[in-house]
Amino acid sequence: FSLTLTAKDIFEWRTQAVSELTSYALVIGQNAAPAMLFDDRKAASATLATLSTKTDIVHAILYDNTGGVFADYKASHHLAEVLPTIEPGSHWFTFDRLSVVKPIHFRNETLGSLYLQSDLHGLYTRILHGVGLIFLAAFAAFLAAALLFARLQKIIVSPILKMAEVMQTCTTAN
């Protein structure tokens, strides 16, 4: 039962993580649109730099219409890696990362797309915490059952054993 709840929590967390990262992508995309429209790479980089307050977002790239890198942000603790090719409007999970790509629109024109990558260590910390609590509760239940059994043994089993001895004495006396 507990593993079912843990699996449910993981699924809900994944859904929430995609929703949250998508929201960040939409906001950053809207804020970066004017910089892309006026070809201001410095302003676009400054917009991406605001992501430094979100410790789980480790990489962000603004792509122009041709697929070229317009601006780039990388967290200081993030190592360079080969980025997966993802269609705009989609997301992708790997073992330790969640990636989202959203198109950037201004009026009816597509200016490019924004790639955001989030670290999933928070998920694993939460899973370990939940599993730890499950094992702690199971151990506490086992300990309570053992103590209850020891107590019940004295209350219930001892009189039954005495009665069996009396019955044994009666049958051997006959």
C-alpha positions in Angstrom: 0.0 0.0 0.0 2.8 2.4 0.9 4.6 1.7 -2.3 1.4 2.6 -4.2 1.2 5.9 -2.4 4.9 6.6 -3.2 4.4 5.8 -6.9 1.3 8.1 -6.9 3.4 10.9 -5.3 6.1 10.4 -7.9 3.6 10.7 -10.7 2.0 13.8 -9.2 5.4 15.4 -8.6 6.4 14.8 -12.2 3.2 16.4 -13.5 3.7 19.3 -11.1 7.4 19.7 -12.2 6.4 19.8 -15.9 3.6 22.4 -15.2 6.0 24.6 -13.1 8.8 24.5 -15.6 6.4 25.2 -18.4 5.1 28.2 -16.5 8.6 29.5 -16.1 9.3 29.0 -19.8 6.2 31.0 -20.7 7.1 33.9 -18.4 10.7 34.0 -19.5 9.7 33.7 -23.1 7.3 36.6 -22.8 10.0 38.7 -21.1 12.6 37.7 -23.7 10.4 38.4 -26.8 11.1 42.1 -27.0 14.9 41.4 -26.7 14.6 38.9 -29.5 12.4 41.2 -31.6 15.1 44.0 -31.4 18.0 41.6 -31.6 19.3 42.6 -28.2 21.3 39.6 -27.0 22.5 41.4 -23.9 18.9 42.0 -22.7 18.0 38.4 -23.5 21.0 37.1 -21.5 19.9 39.3 -18.6 16.4 37.9 -18.8 17.8 34.4 -18.6 20.1 35.3 -15.8 17.0 35.9 -13.6 16.7 32.1 -13.5 19.7 32.0 -11.1 17.2 32.5 -8.2 15.7 29.0 -9.1 18.4 26.6 -8.0 16.7 23.6 -9.7 16.9 25.3 -13.2 20.4 24.5 -14.4 20.3 25.4 -18.1 18.3 27.8 -20.4 18.8 28.5 -24.0 17.0 31.0 -26.3 17.0 29.8 -29.9 16.2 32.1 -32.8 14.0 31.2 -35.8 16.9 29.4 -37.5 17.7 27.3 -34.5 20.8 29.2 -33.6 21.6 30.1 -30.0 20.4 33.6 -29.2 21.2 33.7 -25.5 22.4 31.1 -23.0 22.3 30.6 -19.2 24.0 27.9 -17.3 24.0 27.5 -13.5 27.5 27.7 -12.0 27.3 24.1 -10.7 26.0 22.7 -14.0 28.4 20.7 -16.2 28.3 21.0 -19.9 26.4 18.2 -21.7 24.9 17.3 -25.0 21.4 18.6 -25.1 18.6 16.5 -26.5 16.6 17.7 -29.5 13.1 18.4 -28.4 10.2 19.8 -30.4 8.9 23.1 -29.2 5.9 22.6 -26.9 7.1 19.3 -25.5 9.0 18.0 -22.5 11.5 15.2 -21.8 12.6 13.4 -18.7 16.0 11.7 -18.3 17.2 10.0 -15.1 18.3 13.3 -13.5 16.8 16.1 -15.6 13.5 17.5 -16.9 13.7 19.5 -20.1 11.0 21.7 -21.6 10.9 23.6 -24.9 8.3 26.3 -25.5 8.0 28.5 -28.6 8.3 32.3 -28.2 5.6 34.3 -29.9 5.1 38.0 -30.4 1.7 38.8 -31.8 1.3 36.2 -34.6 5.0 35.7 -35.3 7.2 33.0 -33.8 10.5 34.5 -32.8 12.2 31.3 -31.6 12.0 28.9 -28.7 13.2 28.6 -25.1 14.8 25.5 -23.8 14.7 25.0 -20.0 16.4 22.2 -18.1 15.7 21.4 -14.5 17.6 19.2 -12.0 15.5 16.4 -10.5 17.5 15.9 -7.3 14.5 17.4 -5.4 12.4 14.4 -6.6 14.9 11.9 -5.3 15.3 13.6 -2.0 11.5 13.6 -1.6 11.3 9.9 -2.6 14.0 8.9 -0.1 12.3 10.9 2.6 9.0 9.2 1.9 10.5 5.7 1.7 12.4 6.4 4.9 9.1 7.4 6.7 7.5 4.2 5.3 10.3 2.0 6.8 10.2 3.9 10.1 6.4 3.4 10.3 6.8 -0.3 9.4 9.5 -0.8 12.0 7.4 0.9 14.7 4.4 -1.3 13.8 6.6 -4.4 14.0 8.0 -3.3 17.3 4.5 -2.6 18.7 3.3 -6.0 17.5 6.3 -7.8 19.1 5.7 -6.0 22.4 2.0 -6.7 22.3 2.7 -10.4 21.5 5.1 -10.6 24.5 2.5 -9.1 26.8 -0.3 -11.3 25.5 1.8 -14.3 25.9 2.0 -13.8 29.6 -1.7 -13.0 29.9 -3.2 -15.6 27.6 -0.6 -18.3 26.9 0.6 -18.9 30.5 -2.9 -19.7 31.8 -3.5 -22.1 28.9 -0.2 -23.8 29.6 -1.1 -24.2 33.3 -4.5 -25.6 32.3 -2.8 -28.1 30.0 -0.5 -29.2 32.9 -3.5 -29.7 35.1 -5.3 -31.7 32.4 -2.1 -33.8 31.9 -1.9 -34.4 35.6 -5.6 -35.5 35.7 -5.2 -37.9 32.7 -2.1 -39.5 34.2 -3.8 -39.9 37.5 -6.6 -41.9 36.0 
